[in-house]
Amino acid sequence: MDEYTEQDPKEFDLYGVLFPDRNLYRTACSCVKKQIIALFVTAAIVVLAAVELFPYMVRLYREGGNVGYVIGALIVGGELLVGIPQMIGSCRLRALLGRQEKTVHGTMAEAAVTESHGAFRQYLVSFWILCLIFGAVGACAAAIGAIFAPDALWACIGLIPVVLAVWLPERLCGAELKRFTADRQSELGTAVFRFCSDEEPRRLQAYQEIGIGYCNAGGDSSLYAENGGGDYSVYLGSSYLSLEVDSECGRVGGFGGYFPAFCMESRVLSEPFEAEIGILYLDRCAAERGGGERIVFDGDIAYDATSHVLQLGCCDDGMPYLKIFRNLYVQLTRSGSLAGIRITDLNLPERD
């Protein structure tokens, strides 16, 4: 096992929960990055405008001019310049949420997605209500100062609510969302596996007769073990796919569960060659019959319709594959965590 390189699974993140569809996940991450860039760019423009106008406002104030109008215009203009791109980005995220909900409608993943989307939508509504309140208070304060004391600097009081709007809404509204994300993260643990090739020939042969198949019944697609199983489930990440383990000895004897076909990416994948044959064990098997656990696992799913190879997680063709069933191969990290799974001879429907 020394030749294995460490591969850390992707960090658990909120958008990974919101968007199980990997394409929508990447689109959402790109949208958020653009939002952040737009925020910094527009904020820089506002700051530069304030710096450029500062000498003019000082001169206007000394001459008894209507400096309050300039301050008020700068506050309102800055709010619009910063807020509008962020509102557009939020609308795009909401549209992506709608697309994800349509994708999972009628599947086993619908309940989990609906729960996460509800928490996120509640956060967005609360966040923008507070932002609009602070922005309105700042604009009104600036307008009152400009109208009743146009030559006084106290019109700058309108900046206080605007400054508060930068961090206070996120602090007030983001706590519940962070708690929700932390709860989902706490559901995932780490599991240590070990691979053993020094087994009785008859046992090895029995495990090599276990095959992984695909079925689609009632609109829910699933993977299943044709001749294997177990009484303890090790679920991969937040998915409904699991390795089935014998709770007494820790041997992995099956694999299957609900398969989110809408998450598949098309990718060129080859069937593993020169793989070592053996049996996979859950090393720390404090398992109870009929129980289960969730482990950290990269949720990436790819399929090659030409070679009929399905890949789950993060596989590296530079690492050795371990053949535990007739058509299922795994890769383990140096520490024994599950890095990826590759299933061959699997005929899956092409994604629309």
KAKAPE-V58722 format. One record per backbone hydrogen bond with DSSP energy under -0.5 kcal/mol. CO is the residue of the C=O (numbers start at 1). NH is the residue of the N-H. If there is no record, write none. Layout:
co=CO nh=NH
co=CO nh=NH
This chain:
co=1 nh=4
co=13 nh=17
co=14 nh=17
co=14 nh=18
co=15 nh=19
co=20 nh=22
co=21 nh=25
co=22 nh=26
co=23 nh=27
co=24 nh=28
co=25 nh=29
co=26 nh=30
co=27 nh=31
co=28 nh=32
co=29 nh=33
co=30 nh=34
co=31 nh=35
co=32 nh=36
co=33 nh=37
co=34 nh=38
co=35 nh=39
co=36 nh=40
co=37 nh=41
co=38 nh=42
co=39 nh=43
co=40 nh=44
co=41 nh=45
co=42 nh=46
co=43 nh=47
co=44 nh=48
co=45 nh=49
co=46 nh=50
co=47 nh=51
co=48 nh=52
co=49 nh=53
co=50 nh=54
co=51 nh=55
co=53 nh=57
co=54 nh=58
co=55 nh=59
co=56 nh=60
co=57 nh=61
co=58 nh=62
co=59 nh=63
co=60 nh=65
co=61 nh=64
co=65 nh=67
co=66 nh=69
co=66 nh=70
co=67 nh=71
co=68 nh=72
co=69 nh=73
co=70 nh=74
co=71 nh=75
co=72 nh=76
co=73 nh=77
co=74 nh=78
co=75 nh=79
co=76 nh=80
co=77 nh=81
co=78 nh=82
co=79 nh=83
co=80 nh=84
co=81 nh=85
co=82 nh=86
co=83 nh=87
co=84 nh=88
co=85 nh=89
co=86 nh=90
co=87 nh=91
co=88 nh=92
co=89 nh=93
co=90 nh=94
co=91 nh=95
co=92 nh=96
co=93 nh=97
co=94 nh=98
co=95 nh=99
co=96 nh=100
co=97 nh=101
co=98 nh=102
co=99 nh=103
co=100 nh=104
co=101 nh=105
co=104 nh=107
co=107 nh=110
co=109 nh=113
co=110 nh=114
co=111 nh=115
co=112 nh=116
co=113 nh=117
co=114 nh=118
co=115 nh=119
co=116 nh=120
co=117 nh=121
co=118 nh=122
co=119 nh=123
co=120 nh=124
co=121 nh=125
co=122 nh=126
co=123 nh=127
co=124 nh=128
co=125 nh=129
co=126 nh=130
co=127 nh=131
co=128 nh=132
co=129 nh=133
co=130 nh=134
co=131 nh=135
co=132 nh=136
co=133 nh=137
co=134 nh=138
co=135 nh=139
co=136 nh=140
co=137 nh=141
co=138 nh=142
co=139 nh=143
co=140 nh=144
co=141 nh=145
co=142 nh=146
co=143 nh=147
co=144 nh=148
co=145 nh=149
co=149 nh=152
co=150 nh=68
co=152 nh=155
co=153 nh=156
co=154 nh=157
co=155 nh=158
co=156 nh=159
co=157 nh=160
co=157 nh=161
co=158 nh=162
co=159 nh=163
co=160 nh=164
co=161 nh=165
co=162 nh=166
co=163 nh=166
co=163 nh=167
co=164 nh=167
co=164 nh=168
co=167 nh=171
co=168 nh=172
co=169 nh=173
co=170 nh=174
co=173 nh=177
co=174 nh=178
co=175 nh=179
co=176 nh=180
co=177 nh=181
co=178 nh=182
co=179 nh=183
co=180 nh=184
co=181 nh=185
co=182 nh=186
co=183 nh=187
co=184 nh=187
co=185 nh=188
co=187 nh=294
co=189 nh=296
co=191 nh=193
co=192 nh=283
co=192 nh=284
co=194 nh=281
co=196 nh=279
co=197 nh=199
co=200 nh=203
co=200 nh=204
co=201 nh=205
co=202 nh=206
co=203 nh=207
co=204 nh=208
co=205 nh=209
co=206 nh=209
co=207 nh=210
co=209 nh=211
co=210 nh=326
co=210 nh=327
co=211 nh=213
co=211 nh=226
co=213 nh=224
co=215 nh=222
co=217 nh=220
co=219 nh=221
co=220 nh=217
co=221 nh=259
co=222 nh=215
co=223 nh=257
co=224 nh=213
co=224 nh=226
co=231 nh=290
co=232 nh=245
co=233 nh=235
co=233 nh=293
co=234 nh=243
co=235 nh=237
co=235 nh=295
co=236 nh=239
co=240 nh=258
co=241 nh=236
co=242 nh=256
co=243 nh=234
co=243 nh=245
co=244 nh=253
co=244 nh=254
co=245 nh=231
co=245 nh=232
co=245 nh=247
co=246 nh=250
co=250 nh=282
co=251 nh=246
co=251 nh=253
co=253 nh=229
co=254 nh=244
co=256 nh=242
co=257 nh=223
co=258 nh=260
co=259 nh=261
co=260 nh=263
co=261 nh=264
co=265 nh=267
co=265 nh=303
co=267 nh=269
co=276 nh=323
co=279 nh=196
co=280 nh=252
co=281 nh=194
co=281 nh=283
co=283 nh=285
co=284 nh=286
co=288 nh=291
co=291 nh=233
co=293 nh=235
co=294 nh=189
co=295 nh=237
co=300 nh=313
co=301 nh=265
co=302 nh=311
co=303 nh=267
co=303 nh=305
co=304 nh=308
co=304 nh=309
co=307 nh=345
co=308 nh=346
co=309 nh=304
co=310 nh=343
co=311 nh=302
co=312 nh=341
co=313 nh=315
co=316 nh=319
co=321 nh=276
co=321 nh=323
co=322 nh=324
co=322 nh=330
co=323 nh=278
co=327 nh=344
co=328 nh=324
co=328 nh=325
co=329 nh=342
co=330 nh=322
co=331 nh=339
co=331 nh=340
co=333 nh=336
co=336 nh=193
co=337 nh=333
co=337 nh=339
co=339 nh=314
co=340 nh=331
co=341 nh=312
co=342 nh=329
co=343 nh=310
co=345 nh=347
co=346 nh=348
